């Protein structure tokens, strides 16, 4: 049986994957691998570890896909597995969920300082806000994509992004990286 995946709803693709259709599982992998790397990166702060977490997530999903009852919740279920996988990696590496920002040695430009300050501000956010910022601004996902992956409404994505950006601006201003002319949004 040949399934034209581009014409199928996600629920149908998930159902086909649950029934052993490898091409359907591959389509889910293609659709969600990059968002899972971004999600794991928001917790791990290391792209290589994030890629490992995404790979392990899909290995787990391959084994447990048959247990998923609500096919319309696939993306949220996948994200939950990815978060748990990233937490497990953090525990096994003895790391905390925050990145350590040490002063760089050598010559740093103002741009380097600004970039480091922004990165530090992002890592000071609570994990749920950091996920949104990383997915939107570091990996370039649309608000609709984020909404789908995190299983929250587009309005919630927008509102949380606005609040997270305000927190980043406040942190930067408090630490002398922004003047009053930048605003808070």
C-alpha positions in Angstrom: 0.0 0.0 0.0 1.5 3.3 -1.1 0.6 6.3 1.0 1.1 9.8 -0.3 2.4 11.3 2.9 2.1 14.9 1.8 -1.7 14.4 1.4 -2.2 12.8 4.8 -3.1 14.4 8.1 -0.6 14.0 10.8 -3.0 11.7 12.7 -3.1 9.4 9.7 0.7 9.4 9.4 1.0 8.6 13.1 -1.6 5.8 12.6 0.4 4.4 9.7 3.6 4.5 11.7 1.9 2.7 14.5 1.0 0.0 12.0 4.6 -0.5 11.0 4.7 1.8 7.9 8.4 2.8 8.0 8.0 5.6 5.5 5.4 7.2 7.8 7.8 7.0 10.8 10.5 8.6 8.5 8.1 11.4 7.7 7.5 12.1 11.4 11.3 12.0 12.0 11.9 14.5 9.2 9.1 16.8 10.5 10.2 16.7 14.1 13.9 16.0 14.3 15.0 19.6 14.1 12.4 20.9 16.6 13.5 18.1 19.1 17.2 19.2 18.7 16.1 22.7 19.5 14.1 21.6 22.4 16.9 19.5 23.8 19.4 22.3 23.2 17.2 24.7 25.3 17.9 22.3 28.2 21.4 21.1 27.5 23.2 24.1 26.0 25.2 21.8 23.8 24.3 21.1 20.2 26.1 17.7 20.1 24.3 16.5 23.3 21.0 18.0 21.9 21.4 15.9 18.7 22.1 12.8 20.8 19.0 13.5 22.9 16.9 13.9 19.7 18.2 10.6 18.3 17.5 8.8 21.6 14.0 10.4 21.7 13.2 8.9 18.3 14.6 5.5 19.4 12.2 5.6 22.4 9.3 6.7 20.2 10.0 3.9 17.8 9.6 1.4 20.7 6.6 3.1 22.4 4.6 4.5 19.5 2.0 1.8 19.8 1.2 3.1 23.3 0.1 6.5 22.1 -3.6 6.7 22.2 -4.3 10.3 21.2 -2.7 10.5 17.8 -3.6 14.2 17.6 -1.2 14.8 20.6 1.8 13.2 18.9 3.9 16.4 18.9 3.3 17.1 22.6 4.0 13.5 23.5 7.2 13.6 21.5 8.3 16.8 23.2 7.7 15.3 26.6 9.9 12.3 25.8 12.6 14.7 24.5 12.5 16.7 27.7 12.8 13.6 29.8 15.7 12.3 27.6 17.5 15.6 28.0 17.0 15.6 31.8 18.4 12.0 31.8 21.5 13.2 29.9 22.0 16.1 32.3 21.8 13.7 35.2 24.3 11.2 33.6 26.7 14.0 32.8 26.4 15.5 36.3 25.4 18.8 34.7 22.8 21.4 35.8 20.3 22.8 33.4 22.1 26.1 33.2 25.1 26.9 31.0 28.2 28.2 32.7 29.3 31.5 31.3 32.9 32.1 32.1 34.8 35.2 31.0 36.5 34.5 27.7 40.2 34.9 27.5 41.6 37.1 24.8 40.2 39.9 22.7 36.5 40.2 22.6 34.6 42.6 20.5 31.5 44.5 21.6 29.5 42.2 19.4 31.0 39.2 21.2 30.1 40.7 24.6 26.6 41.5 23.5 26.0 38.1 22.1 27.3 36.5 25.3 25.1 38.8 27.4 22.0 37.8 25.4 22.9 34.1 25.6 23.4 34.5 29.3 20.1 36.3 29.7 18.3 33.5 27.7 19.8 30.9 30.0 18.6 32.8 33.0 14.9 32.3 31.8 12.8 29.5 33.3 13.0 26.4 31.1 9.6 26.8 29.5 10.4 30.3 28.3 13.9 29.3 27.2 12.4 26.6 25.0 10.3 29.2 23.2 13.2 31.6 22.7 15.6 29.0 21.5 13.0 27.5 19.1 11.9 30.9 17.7 15.1 32.9 17.6 18.0 30.5 17.6 16.4 27.9 15.3 13.9 30.1 13.4 10.7 28.1 13.9 7.5 29.9 13.3 5.0 30.5 16.1 2.7 28.0 14.4 5.4 25.4 14.4 6.2 26.0 18.0 2.5 25.9 18.9 2.3 22.5 17.2 5.4 21.0 18.8 4.7 22.2 22.3 1.0 21.6 22.1 0.0 25.2 23.2 -2.1 27.7 21.4 -0.5 30.2 19.0 -1.8 33.0 21.3 0.0 31.4 24.3 3.2 31.1 22.2 3.0 34.8 21.3 2.2 36.0 24.8 5.0 33.9 26.4 7.5 35.1 23.7 6.6 38.7 24.5 7.1 38.1 28.2 10.3 36.2 27.8 11.7 39.0 25.6 10.8 41.6 28.2 12.6 39.5 30.8 15.7 39.3 28.6 15.6 43.1 28.0 15.2 43.7 31.7 18.2 41.4 32.5 20.3 43.2 29.9 19.4 46.6 31.1 20.0 45.7 34.8 23.5 44.4 33.8 24.4 47.4 31.8 24.1 46.0 28.3 21.1 48.1 27.2 20.4 51.8 27.4 17.0 53.3 27.9 16.6 53.8 24.1 16.1 50.0 23.6 12.8 49.7 25.4 11.6 46.6 27.0 10.0 44.5 24.3 
